[in-house]
């Protein structure tokens, strides 16, 4: 920060009931530019750069650099993972006796939170501002959307709304899914994530999302749905999900279902899903082949190996 000039400050993360805040401690006599990024999992929030005026405007942790709503995707992720990472970059614009730039448009410190693109798009979806197409669910509900964004995200929707199909002329598309599923589909298209606030989403909606992700060529949506189905896999639903995985060629889900069925066969055979699975020759052939494959013995892996001791040579005795 200049010859012989040194400064220290303190970074604080304040936990609140409505929002968490990143604050900076005292840092006076410098004109600096500050940018902040908080990350947790796939979520992040940034602000800056914002600039001080060099008049001790950073006062003992009272300067708020970033505010994170507890109900925001990032706020929920921080609580779920019980951790986060934060990057703060402080760049000197002017130090003691070494002015690089002194003109300031304002004599007071201004912190302006950066609104992410995902948040802007979510607001556009929620308000329907400038929307020019409508998606209709099987329940009869209508959802306003933006033709260009749908086309950018899905080649199938692009063909529907920018080709010679009826949807391109009418601006209306019928989606073969329930209203909760169509709402989640649009949320994903606009923000690239499933709405975490609906953590209690029924299994049927997750299954619908997997099918829509395949139908509209949205591989990340398929991955989101697959992860959910693998995490909630059990003997009660393994047979049903195996048929779903085979239908849509979801290899990881298929392998997980096979393993659950192999280990819990008697329990799986008592489910309704098994009754339907037993009528599928391809699925039954797959399970029979899987059960016949040799599997490594864990007991053998854990036992110590026997080492033969060399026989004594009588000539050396």
Secondary structure, DSSP 8 states (H G I E B T S, - for coil): --TT------EEEE--SSEEEEEE----S-EEEEEEEEEETTEEEEEEEEE--SSS---TT-EEEEEEETTSHHHHHHHHHT--EEEEEEEEEEETTEES----S-SS----B---HHHHHHHHHHH-TT--EEEE-TTS-EEEE-HHHHHHH-HHHHHHHHSSSHHHHH-EEE-SS-HHHHHHHHHHHHHSS--GGGTT--HHHHHHHHHHHHHTT-HHHHHHHHHHHHHT--TTTHHHHHHHHHHHT-HHHHHHHHHHHHHTHHHHTTSHHHHHHTT-HHHHHHHHHHHHS----HHHHHS----------GGG-
